[in-house]
Amino acid sequence: MPYYDEFKKKKMTRADHLRSTGKWEEEGTRYRRASAQQEKQRRENAKDAAFSPRPGKPMGKPRPSAKPEKPAFAPENKKPRPEARREAPPPPPREEAFLPPENLLSGRNPIREAIKNGRDIEKLMVARGDLSGTAREIIAMARDRHIPIQTVDRSRLDEITRNHQGMLAFASAYRYYDVEDMLADAREKGEAPFLVVLDGVTDPQNLGAVIRTASCVGAHGVIVPERRAVGLTPSAVKASAGAIETVKVARVTNLTRTLEMLKKEGIWLYAADMEGQDYRQVNFDGPMALIVGAEGEGISRLVLECCDYRVKLPMRGGVGSLNASVAAGILMYAALNGRE
């Protein structure tokens, strides 16, 4: 069978191939392989000639290949699979998101009926804007009962509860008594009146702690002002740990006028003040009322001028004042020691 020999550039037969090589390969295999090698060498020579530097001009960097070689697979080079995202908890139902406090009164009719029936109200919140006849009537009733009224934006009421009709009221968690009820209680027990007065204390935890200590020392009542002070909120009642059941709490409109009335009843007023006398040198005896102010601010000027005595707690460390409930507790037990 004749075929073309690439090396000799002529046709040859099988016999010629056996005589020259001594063996027979598949037809055309050797010569096709040789032809491919020649073509590869030709392309490399042409490439070198194309990128050869010109005379007087340096050769630039060769162009990188379009597809970089992939690195060999290794288990340590494998990227960790990202963890599955945790699903966020579903939002609470709309009803649970607007759970009102237990002492909250929303709507004009419930607030009007509560005020009309004499229920103790801590404060009344009214939305800014034009008020209708019903709202004006409720505000007038609240002013007659000396209920604090606070004007706020409607969005503030929306944050507390829905369907407020532009008005919210916070009822007291426990009933208030009158100062006369405390004095009558002392007369029935045949004891000298022992009262505790708080001026400007706004923390419900402090009020609850004072009520609890007052119950332990046998005080006949605790008096708080109506404005700029905390009342019998659920937090204060809870902090009293049940002592609210044994101690009467009165809320007065004018604290200075109440103290003047107590002085006419023969009750001595002792004010906790840093400029006073050491409490260990004071004789707490007879009918008395102990006045304690807020931490840092202390007792107001008008109240301080009404007091008969000023007592202080000595400070030896770097802190300049005590917590209101702690200072009241120390002075209450000092008064109990003097009364016994």
C-alpha positions as CSV (number, residue, x, y, z in Angstrom):
1,M,0.0,0.0,0.0
2,P,1.7,3.3,-1.0
3,Y,1.7,6.2,1.4
4,Y,3.5,9.5,1.6
5,D,6.7,9.7,3.8
6,E,7.0,13.2,5.4
7,F,10.7,12.8,6.0
8,K,11.7,11.6,2.6
9,K,9.1,13.7,0.8
10,K,8.1,10.9,-1.5
11,K,5.7,8.0,-1.8
12,M,6.8,4.7,-0.3
13,T,5.4,1.2,0.1
14,R,5.3,-1.2,3.0
15,A,8.2,-3.1,1.7
16,D,10.3,0.1,1.6
17,H,9.3,0.8,5.1
18,L,10.3,-2.6,6.4
19,R,13.6,-2.4,4.7
20,S,14.4,1.0,6.3
21,T,13.0,0.5,9.8
22,G,12.7,-3.3,10.2
23,K,9.1,-3.0,11.7
24,W,5.7,-1.8,10.7
25,E,3.6,0.8,12.5
26,E,0.1,1.8,11.9
27,E,-0.3,3.5,8.6
28,G,0.5,7.2,8.9
29,T,0.9,7.2,12.7
30,R,4.6,8.0,12.8
31,Y,4.4,10.6,10.1
32,R,1.3,12.4,11.4
33,R,3.1,12.7,14.9
34,A,6.2,14.1,13.2
35,S,4.1,16.5,11.2
36,A,2.4,17.7,14.4
37,Q,5.7,18.3,16.1
38,Q,6.9,20.3,13.1
39,E,3.8,22.5,13.2
40,K,4.2,23.2,16.9
41,Q,7.8,24.2,16.4
42,R,6.8,26.5,13.6
43,R,4.2,28.3,15.8
44,E,6.7,28.8,18.6
45,N,9.2,30.3,16.2
46,A,6.6,32.6,14.8
47,K,5.6,33.7,18.3
48,D,9.2,34.4,19.3
49,A,9.6,36.5,16.2
50,A,6.5,38.5,16.9
51,F,7.6,39.4,20.5
52,S,11.2,40.0,19.6
53,P,12.4,43.5,20.8
54,R,12.8,46.3,18.2
55,P,16.2,47.9,17.9
56,G,16.5,50.6,20.6
57,K,13.3,49.7,22.4
58,P,13.1,47.4,25.4
59,M,10.7,44.5,25.3
60,G,7.6,44.8,27.5
61,K,6.1,42.2,29.8
62,P,4.4,39.3,28.1
63,R,0.6,39.3,28.3
64,P,-0.7,37.0,30.9
65,S,-2.9,34.1,29.9
66,A,-6.6,34.7,29.8
67,K,-7.4,31.7,32.0
68,P,-5.1,31.2,35.1
69,E,-4.3,27.7,36.0
70,K,-6.5,26.3,38.7
71,P,-4.7,25.1,41.9
72,A,-4.7,21.5,42.7
73,F,-7.6,20.5,44.9
74,A,-6.7,20.0,48.6
75,P,-9.1,19.3,51.5
76,E,-7.5,22.1,53.6
77,N,-8.1,24.7,50.9
78,K,-11.8,23.9,50.8
79,K,-13.9,26.8,52.1
80,P,-16.1,25.9,55.0
81,R,-19.8,25.8,54.1
82,P,-21.6,28.7,55.7
83,E,-23.9,27.7,58.5
84,A,-27.6,27.9,57.9
85,R,-29.1,31.2,59.0
86,R,-31.2,31.0,62.1
87,E,-34.7,32.2,61.6
88,A,-35.8,35.3,63.6
89,P,-38.6,34.7,66.1
90,P,-41.9,35.7,64.8
91,P,-43.1,39.2,66.0
92,P,-45.6,39.2,68.8
93,P,-49.3,39.4,68.0
94,R,-50.7,42.9,67.8
95,E,-52.7,42.4,71.0
96,E,-49.6,41.3,73.0
97,A,-47.5,44.3,71.8
98,F,-50.0,46.7,73.4
99,L,-50.7,45.1,76.7
100,P,-51.7,48.0,79.0
101,P,-50.6,48.2,82.7
102,E,-53.1,47.0,85.3
103,N,-53.6,50.5,86.7
104,L,-54.2,52.2,83.3
105,L,-57.5,53.7,82.4
106,S,-58.1,54.4,78.7
107,G,-61.1,56.1,77.2
108,R,-63.1,59.1,78.3
109,N,-66.0,57.2,79.9
110,P,-63.9,55.0,82.2
111,I,-61.8,57.9,83.3
112,R,-64.9,60.1,84.0
113,E,-66.6,57.3,86.0
114,A,-63.4,56.6,88.0
115,I,-63.1,60.3,89.0
116,K,-66.8,60.6,89.8
117,N,-66.7,57.6,92.1
118,G,-63.7,59.0,94.0
119,R,-61.1,56.5,92.8
120,D,-57.5,57.7,93.5
121,I,-55.8,58.8,90.3
122,E,-52.0,59.3,90.1
123,K,-52.0,61.5,87.0
124,L,-54.1,62.3,83.9
125,M,-52.4,62.4,80.5
126,V,-54.1,64.5,77.8
127,A,-53.1,64.8,74.1
128,R,-52.4,68.3,72.7
129,G,-54.9,69.9,70.5
130,D,-58.6,71.0,70.5
131,L,-60.6,69.3,73.2
132,S,-64.3,68.5,72.9
133,G,-66.9,69.1,75.6
134,T,-66.4,65.7,77.2
135,A,-62.7,66.2,77.5
136,R,-63.1,69.6,79.0
137,E,-65.5,68.2,81.6
138,I,-63.1,65.4,82.6
139,I,-60.2,68.0,83.0
140,A,-62.4,70.2,85.1
141,M,-63.3,67.2,87.4
142,A,-59.6,66.3,87.7
143,R,-58.7,69.8,88.7
144,D,-61.4,69.8,91.4
145,R,-59.9,66.6,92.7
146,H,-56.4,68.0,92.6
147,I,-55.3,65.3,90.1
148,P,-52.0,66.1,88.3
149,I,-52.7,66.8,84.5
150,Q,-49.9,66.3,82.0
151,T,-50.2,67.5,78.4
152,V,-48.3,65.3,75.9
153,D,-48.2,64.5,72.1
154,R,-50.7,62.0,70.8
155,S,-47.8,59.8,69.7
156,R,-46.8,59.4,73.4
157,L,-50.3,58.0,74.1
158,D,-50.1,55.7,71.1
159,E,-46.9,54.2,72.6
160,I,-48.8,53.2,75.8
161,T,-52.0,51.8,74.4
162,R,-54.5,52.0,71.6
163,N,-58.0,53.5,71.5
164,H,-57.2,56.1,74.1
165,Q,-59.5,58.8,72.7
166,G,-56.8,61.4,73.5
167,M,-56.8,60.8,77.2
168,L,-55.2,58.3,79.7
169,A,-55.3,58.0,83.5
170,F,-53.1,56.1,85.9
171,A,-55.0,54.8,88.9
172,S,-53.3,54.3,92.2
173,A,-52.4,50.7,93.1
174,Y,-53.7,51.3,96.6
175,R,-56.0,53.7,98.3
176,Y,-54.7,56.9,100.1
177,Y,-55.7,58.0,103.6
178,D,-56.0,61.5,105.1
179,V,-53.5,62.8,107.6
180,E,-56.4,63.0,110.1
181,D,-56.8,59.2,109.8
182,M,-53.1,58.8,110.9
183,L,-53.6,61.0,114.0
184,A,-56.8,59.3,114.9
185,D,-55.0,55.9,114.7
186,A,-52.3,57.1,117.1
187,R,-55.0,58.3,119.6
188,E,-56.8,55.0,119.5
189,K,-53.5,53.2,120.3
190,G,-52.7,55.7,123.0
191,E,-49.3,56.5,121.4
192,A,-47.6,59.7,120.5
193,P,-47.9,60.3,116.7
194,F,-44.9,59.1,114.7
195,L,-45.0,60.2,111.0
196,V,-42.6,60.0,108.1
197,V,-42.7,62.7,105.4
198,L,-41.0,62.4,102.0
199,D,-40.2,65.5,100.0
200,G,-39.5,65.1,96.3
201,V,-38.7,61.4,96.3
202,T,-39.5,60.1,92.8
203,D,-38.2,56.5,92.9
204,P,-41.0,54.0,93.6
205,Q,-38.4,51.6,95.1
206,N,-37.4,54.2,97.7
207,L,-41.1,54.8,98.6
208,G,-41.7,51.1,99.0
209,A,-38.7,50.6,101.1
210,V,-39.6,53.6,103.4
211,I,-43.1,52.1,103.8
212,R,-41.7,48.8,104.8
213,T,-39.3,50.3,107.4
214,A,-42.1,52.5,108.7
215,S,-44.1,49.4,109.4
216,C,-41.2,47.8,111.2
217,V,-40.7,50.7,113.6
218,G,-44.4,51.2,114.2
219,A,-44.9,54.5,112.4
220,H,-48.5,55.7,112.0
221,G,-48.2,56.9,108.5
222,V,-46.2,58.1,105.5
223,I,-47.0,61.5,103.8
224,V,-46.0,62.3,100.2
225,P,-46.7,65.4,98.1
226,E,-49.0,65.3,95.2
227,R,-46.6,66.8,92.7
228,R,-43.0,66.1,91.7
229,A,-43.0,62.9,93.8
230,V,-43.9,59.3,93.3
231,G,-47.2,57.9,94.5
232,L,-48.6,54.4,95.1
233,T,-47.7,52.9,91.8
234,P,-47.6,49.1,91.3
235,S,-43.8,49.2,91.6
236,A,-44.0,51.0,95.0
237,V,-46.6,48.7,96.3
238,K,-44.6,45.7,95.3
239,A,-41.4,47.1,96.9
240,S,-43.2,47.5,100.2
241,A,-43.5,43.7,100.4
242,G,-46.9,43.8,101.9
243,A,-46.3,46.6,104.4
244,I,-48.8,48.8,102.6
245,E,-51.5,46.8,104.3
246,T,-50.3,48.0,107.8
247,V,-49.2,51.6,107.1
248,K,-51.4,54.4,106.0
249,V,-50.1,56.6,103.1
250,A,-51.5,60.1,102.6
251,R,-51.0,62.4,99.6
252,V,-51.3,66.1,100.2
253,T,-51.5,69.0,97.8
254,N,-49.4,71.5,99.8
255,L,-46.7,69.9,101.9
256,T,-45.8,73.2,103.7
257,R,-49.4,73.8,104.8
258,T,-49.6,70.2,106.0
259,L,-46.5,70.6,108.2
260,E,-47.9,73.8,109.7
261,M,-51.0,71.9,110.6
262,L,-48.9,69.2,112.3
263,K,-47.1,71.8,114.3
264,K,-50.4,73.1,115.6
265,E,-51.2,69.6,116.7
266,G,-48.1,69.6,118.9
267,I,-45.9,67.4,116.6
268,W,-42.2,68.3,116.4
269,L,-40.6,68.3,113.0
270,Y,-37.2,66.8,112.4
271,A,-35.5,67.4,109.0
272,A,-32.7,65.3,107.6
273,D,-30.1,67.9,106.5
274,M,-26.3,67.9,106.1
275,E,-26.0,71.2,108.0
276,G,-27.8,69.9,111.1
277,Q,-26.8,68.3,114.3
278,D,-25.5,64.7,114.6
279,Y,-28.5,62.5,115.0
280,R,-26.8,60.5,117.8
281,Q,-26.9,63.6,119.9
282,V,-30.6,64.4,119.3
283,N,-33.3,63.2,121.7
284,F,-36.2,61.8,119.6
285,D,-39.1,61.8,122.1
286,G,-42.7,62.6,122.0
287,P,-44.9,63.3,119.0
288,M,-42.7,63.7,115.9
289,A,-42.6,63.8,112.2
290,L,-39.4,62.8,110.3
291,I,-38.8,64.7,107.0
292,V,-36.5,63.2,104.4
293,G,-35.7,64.7,101.0
294,A,-34.6,63.3,97.7
295,E,-31.1,62.1,97.2
296,G,-28.8,64.9,96.0
297,E,-31.4,67.6,96.1
298,G,-32.5,67.2,99.7
299,I,-35.4,69.0,101.3
300,S,-36.9,72.1,99.6
301,R,-36.3,75.5,101.2
302,L,-39.8,76.2,102.3
303,V,-40.2,72.8,103.9
304,L,-36.9,73.1,105.6
305,E,-37.9,76.5,107.1
306,C,-41.0,74.9,108.7
307,C,-39.0,72.3,110.6
308,D,-38.0,72.6,114.3
309,Y,-34.8,70.5,114.2
310,R,-32.2,69.6,111.7
311,V,-30.3,66.3,112.0
312,K,-27.6,64.8,109.9
313,L,-25.9,61.5,109.3
314,P,-22.1,61.7,109.6
315,M,-20.1,60.8,106.5
316,R,-16.6,59.4,106.7
317,G,-16.0,58.1,103.2
318,G,-15.8,59.7,99.8
319,V,-19.6,59.6,99.1
320,G,-21.5,62.7,100.2
321,S,-25.0,61.3,100.6
322,L,-27.1,58.2,101.3
323,N,-30.0,56.7,99.4
324,A,-33.2,58.3,100.6
325,S,-34.7,55.0,101.9
326,V,-31.4,54.1,103.7
327,A,-31.2,57.5,105.4
328,A,-34.9,57.3,106.4
329,G,-34.3,53.8,107.8
330,I,-31.4,54.9,110.0
331,L,-33.3,57.9,111.4
332,M,-36.5,55.9,112.0
333,Y,-34.7,53.4,114.1
334,A,-32.9,56.2,116.0
335,A,-36.3,57.7,116.7
336,L,-37.6,54.3,117.8
337,N,-34.7,54.1,120.3
338,G,-35.5,57.5,121.7
339,R,-39.2,56.9,122.0
340,E,-38.7,53.7,123.9
